[in-house]
Amino acid sequence: MGDLSSQQEGWHPRRVLLVDRSGNHVTNDHGGVVTVTYLHHLLHGGLLFNVTNGVELDDTEVYEYLIQTNSVPVHFLFSVEGSGEANLTIYEGTTFSGAGTAVTPINVNRTSALTMDSTITHTPTLTTDEALIAMHHFGAGKKIGGGATSSSEFILASDEDYLFRITSEADNNDIDIELLMYEQEV
């Protein structure tokens, strides 16, 4: 058979070449293939957004976000931590008479000027909660929502209203909230 390297241009005994549909090599400058998670890919594309907040709630006090999706579904991940016990509930089909105070989701890629089409507000004036789709109880120092994994992801339907509510069960409860989201067809 002879020396294959002399028969095939670009052949190397320890290199795997990937090509795109146009025949271009898909490698980094050193010949290696670089892979990243899908969320990391979205971050680089300027399509990943977050909302973070810290609030102190007393017993039975609530903090709410209203998420009004637009024409594209919203992939939604969350993480909530508290210094005391609390409940988290998420409702779909929420109706309201006042949307509340606007919250600007931050593009995690700070070099991107892209913005979300969906609207997020806090402290809305509600008419009904509607359908409960998630409920979590957490205690002192516990975390819910988890990391950015598919097991904690919701895909919020397009053109729908969602309520994200935290109800404290302790006084002086320091609550840290992170909402991570991107808009994309399913």
N, C-alpha and C positions, 0 to 999 in steps of 0.2 A: 504494500500500500504506500509506503514511503512516508515522508514528513507532511502531515496534514497542514501545518502552519504555512508551508510554501504553496499549498494548493488553494487555501481559502484566505482571502484578504480579510484582515482584522481578526483572524482567529487567534485565540490565546488559550492555553490549556486550563487556566484557572479563572476565566472570565465568562460570565453569562451576559449576553447582550439582549436588552429589551429594546424593542422599537415601537414607535407609535404607528398609527394608521398611515402616516405619510412616509414611513421608513426612517425617520429620525431616531437616533439612539437616545434612549431615556436613561441617562446616568448622570452622576455629578462629575465634577472636574477630575476626580481621582478614579473614575471608572466604576464606582460602587453605586448600587441602587439605594436610594433613601426613601424610607416609608415613614409616614406619620399617621396618627389617628385621624378619623374623619373630622372630629371637632378641631383638631389642630389645623387641618386643611381649611376648614371654614374660617378659622381665625386669620390665617394668611390671606385668604380671599376677601377679608373685610366683611364677612357675613355673620359673625358671632357677636352677640350683644349681652351686656349684663346690667342688672340693677342691684345695687347693694345698699343696705341701710342697717342702722342700729337704733333700736328704740328701747325705752324702759317702760314696762307695763306693770300695772298693779293687778291684783286679783280680779278676775272677770273682765278686765279691760281688753279691748280688741284692737288690732291693727289690720287693715285690709288693703289689698291691691285689686283694682278692676283691670282686667286685660280684655281689650276689645280687638279681636283679630280682624284682619282685612280680608282680601280675596285669596290669600295664600295661607295654608295651615302654618301654625307656629309650633316648632319643636321646643319643648319646655322642660328644663331641668331646674331643680331647686335644692337649696341647702339651708336649713334653719337650725340655729343653736340657741339655747337659753340657759340662764343661770338657775332657773327654777322650772317647775312643771308648767306645761302649756299644751294646747291642742292646735293642730293645723288642720283646716278643712279646705277643700277645693270644690267649688260648685260650677256647673255648666248651665247656661241659659239664664243667667242672672238678669233681673230687670232692675232698673234704677231710675230715679228722677233727677239725680245730679251725679255726673261722672267723678267729681272730686278734683284734686289738685294734680296737674300733669307731672309725670315723671319722664325724664329723658333717658332711654336706654343708652348706655355708653358702648360704642363700637370698641371691642377689645383690641382690634388692630388700630393703633393710634395714628397710623399713616393713611388710613382710609377715611374718605368723606361720606361713605354710605350710611344711610339711616334706616330704621325699621319703618314699615308702613303701618303696623299695628299700633294701637294707643294703649298706654299704661298710665293709670292714675292711682292715687292713694286717697283714703278716707272718702269713698263714694257715699252718696245717699241712696240706700237700697229700697226697692219695692218688694222684691222676693229674692230668696237665695236660689231656688229651683233645685236641680238635680245634684245631689252629693256624689262626687266621683272619686274622692279620696279623703281619708281621715287618718291622722297620726296623732298619737299622744306621746309626748317626750318629757323626760325629767331632767333634773339638775345635771348640766354638763353633757347631756346626750345630744346626738346629732341625728337629724332625719334627712331624707332625700338622698344622702350618699354622694358619691362622686358623680362625674359625668359619664354614667353608663346607661345602656339601654334599659336596664331594670328599673331605673328611676326616671325615665323619660316619658313625658306625655306628649302626644301630638294633638294640639288644640285645633279643632275644626275651623275652617275659614268662616268669616262673617258670623262669629259667635261671641258671646260675652261670658267671661269667666271671673269668678271671685276667688281670691287667695286670702284666707282669713287665719290669723293667729289669735287665739284667746288664751290669755294668761290665767294660770291657776295659783299664782303666788304674787305677793307684793314685791316691788323693786326687782322685777324680773328683767334682766338685760337680755334682749333678743337680738341676734345677728341674723340677717336675711341676705341670701344671694339668690337671684333669679338669673338663669343663664338660658338664652334662647336664640333661635335662628328661624327665619322664614324660608320654607321650601316645600314645593309640591311633594306629595307622598308617592 
